[in-house]
């Protein structure tokens, strides 16, 4: 743009100079025709006019270059640097009104671009941190196999990740007709007896339709949310495949809206939590099965031991009874009493073993 303006000024100068020379030539011819005595004076006069015109034109060119061309060259170079992403250099001010207005507009554009870039970088950095935290949290909760501790960890980490004041995790009852509060973090009620039927508006949207709901706590017909300060909340379903497990909810009190990127990170956390809950339940089932198998094995072992010991004791007593019968028949009263004492000791020991088992 500055080069085109310089070229136009040069073309204008040449055109003006050509026309001026032509006018001077015509004047000289006319003066020669009228009076040759004025020839020298006319030449001098026209020469002075040409010189004055050249001086004025040169002065105009310098002024135009100083106030138009040079500012445009500077602003064009700075605009090119801004287009390449360099916003560090400040736009200088110019005394000329038009160039000054253009410089001011370009400076405002530079400042707005810098502010928008910083805001975008901050937002990208914040979202990156949120996604990293969600990934780390998903790894942590997937490694947790104790259900109660897992639920507490999920609600606490969800509240921290979403910068909320309260968080709650609700699970479906066994009959899958209502939600019950399984874990809570931060403000609000932590009463595990809180129940809400699936026919209510919020559970029907979150559980029934699988929707992530963002609204205000004052508008929610929920025992947990009604006990919180007024503010926004987000609720996401806990689903593992086609299985519905419950819902995860986080509320704020500062009226900062949950942006779409935050909702996406929250959904990732809810999905990871649902998978961890399924794993924890499977681990608990395996532990219960292992405990039951251990109990059954121990019972079988005790039964075998009791069977063996009692069988030996009963066989010993049966033998002693036969011998006692012979002693009584032979009239050996002393020997019979000793046999009875041994039989009594064996009976007491067998009774003690059965009681211990």
C-alpha positions, 0 to 999 in steps of 0.5 A: 500500500505505501509503495502504491501511494509513492508511485502515484505521487511520482506519476502526479509529479511527472504529469504536472511537470509535463503540463507545466513545460508545455504551458511554458513552451506555448507562452514562449512561442506567444511572446516571440510572436508578440514581441521579441523584446520581451523574450529574455524577460519571459524566459526568466519569468517562466523559469522562475515560475517553473522553479517555484512550481518545482519547489512547491511540488517537492515540498508537497512530496516531502510533506506527503511522504512524512505524513502519509507514506512513512506512517503507512509503511510503519503501520503496514509493517506492524500490521504484518507482524501482528498477522504473523502473531507478534503483538509485543511491539506497541503501535506508535502515535502520529501527530497527523489526524488521519494517521493518528486515528489509524494508529489508535485503531490498530493499537486497540486491535493489538490490545484486544488481540493480546487479551483474547490470546491470553484468555484463550491460552488460559482457557486451554491451560485450564481445560488441559489441567481439568482433563489431566485431573479427570484422567488421573482421577479415573486411574485412581478410582479404577484402582480402588476396589472397596465400594464405600471408600470409592464412593467417598473418593469420587464425590470429593474429587468431583467437587474439587475438579469442578470447583464446587461447594457440594457434591453427591453420588446417588445409587439406584435401589435394588428394585430400581425404582428410587435413588438413595444418597450413597456419598456426599462431600462438602456442604449439604445433607449427608443423610443416607436415608434420603430417597427420591423416586425415579418418577421425579423430574430430575431423576427421570431426565438424568437416569431415564433419558441419560441426560446431563442436566445443568440448572439451579439448585432452587429449581431442583426438587431434590432433598440434597440440592434443596439444602444448599445455597442458591447457585448452579448445579450439574448432574450426570448419569452413572452408566456402565454399558446399558446398566444404569447405576445412579447419578453424580451431582456437583453444585456451586454457590458463586453463580459461575456457569458450567461451561461445555468443556467443564460438562464434558470433563464431568461426563468423563469423570462420571463414566470412569466412576461408573466403571469403577463402581462396577469393578468394586461391586464385582470385587465385593462379590468375589470377596463374599464368594471367597469368604463363603467358600472358606466358611464352607471349607472350614465347616467341612473340615470341622465336620470331618474332625468331629466325625473322626474323633467322635467315631474313635470315642464311641468305638472306645466306649463300645469296647469298654461297655463290653468289658464292663459287662464281663467284669460285672458278670465276674463280680470284679467290682473294683475293676468295673469302677476303674473302667467307668472312670475311664469311660467318664473321662472319654465322654467329657473329652468328647463333649468338650470337643463338640462344644469347641466346634 
